[in-house]
Amino acid sequence: MPFSATHVPYFGSARAVVEHLDGELNKALADPIFIQCLRDVGLAGAPLAAEAFGEFVKRDAVRWAELVKLSGTKAE
C-alpha cells in the first residue's frame, strides 16, 4: 500500500506552508530508514510534488465517492 500524507492540509493552505510541508515530506521519503519503517508496516513511499499530490487527492476522492455510491453504503 503506498503511503500518502493525506493528513497534510493541501487545500486552502498558504502556498508557503504547502511548499514547506512538501519539501519536508519528500526529505523523509528520501530517507532509507524512514522507507524501511514504512515497509515494516506494509507501506511503500510515494513522493509527489505538491501539485501532483493535489491532483491525486482530487482523483481519489472522485473514485471513492463512486465506489461508495455503487456499494449502497449509507452514513448513519
ChimeraX attribute file (.defattr): number of C-alpha atoms within 10 A of each C-alpha:
attribute: neighborCount
match mode: 1-to-1
recipient: residues
	/A:1	11
	/A:2	12
	/A:3	15
	/A:4	17
	/A:5	15
	/A:6	11
	/A:7	6
	/A:8	13
	/A:9	12
	/A:10	20
	/A:11	10
	/A:12	7
	/A:13	11
	/A:14	10
	/A:15	12
	/A:16	9
	/A:17	13
	/A:18	18
	/A:19	16
	/A:20	12
	/A:21	16
	/A:22	21
	/A:23	16
	/A:24	12
	/A:25	17
	/A:26	17
	/A:27	12
	/A:28	15
	/A:29	19
	/A:30	14
	/A:31	10
	/A:32	10
	/A:33	11
	/A:34	14
	/A:35	17
	/A:36	14
	/A:37	13
	/A:38	17
	/A:39	15
	/A:40	10
	/A:41	9
	/A:42	11
	/A:43	15
	/A:44	17
	/A:45	20
	/A:46	15
	/A:47	20
	/A:48	17
	/A:49	12
	/A:50	18
	/A:51	13
	/A:52	11
	/A:53	18
	/A:54	15
	/A:55	11
	/A:56	14
	/A:57	16
	/A:58	11
	/A:59	12
	/A:60	12
	/A:61	12
	/A:62	11
	/A:63	11
	/A:64	11
	/A:65	12
	/A:66	11
	/A:67	12
	/A:68	12
	/A:69	10
	/A:70	9
	/A:71	9
	/A:72	8
	/A:73	9
	/A:74	7
	/A:75	4
	/A:76	3
